[in-house]
Amino acid sequence: MITNSKPYILSIAILILLFSVYNYIVYNTEGYVAVEKLSPVAVEGQQLFQSNRCWSCHQLYGLGGYLGPDLTNVYSEKNKGPLYIKAFLNSGVKSMPQFNFSEQEKLALVEYLKQVDETGIYPNYNAKIEATGWVKIKYRNEE
């Protein structure tokens, strides 16, 4: 029994063409561009945060581990701030490893957490879901 495979090949070719056009449009048009850029010191802090696997225990915007607290707004929280951050980086708690960060590394981590804090509020109870499905949030620097 011989079947005509021409319609199948044509269908697959059209699907591949549509997929290629879609990908070209998605990846080559102006889309979301982050407004905030990290300073060089904050980038160093971000690299320390990642290389020391801080996200294994802590969260940023609710994403990460659950052993430690969410650090999204630790910089601006009442009774916390840069001195508090440096203190827990120095001594931590029983379940937090002792990292022995240098003063420069602590300053970089504080700067990173400061810039994360400036980008938003977590949890953000004023977020609104738009008809398109996108979530509209109010950023801290839009106040």
Number of C-alpha atoms within 10 A of each C-alpha: 2 4 5 7 8 8 9 10 11 11 11 11 12 12 12 12 12 12 12 12 11 12 11 11 11 11 9 9 8 8 8 6 6 6 7 10 9 15 13 12 17 21 17 19 23 21 15 18 18 12 10 12 13 17 19 15 15 20 18 17 17 14 12 17 16 13 13 16 14 20 20 25 23 20 23 14 11 8 9 12 17 17 12 14 19 18 12 12 21 16 13 14 11 7 9 14 12 13 11 11 14 11 11 12 17 20 19 23 26 25 23 25 25 20 20 22 23 18 17 18 17 14 12 12 9 10 12 13 11 9 7 6 8 9 11 11 14 16 14 11 9 8 5
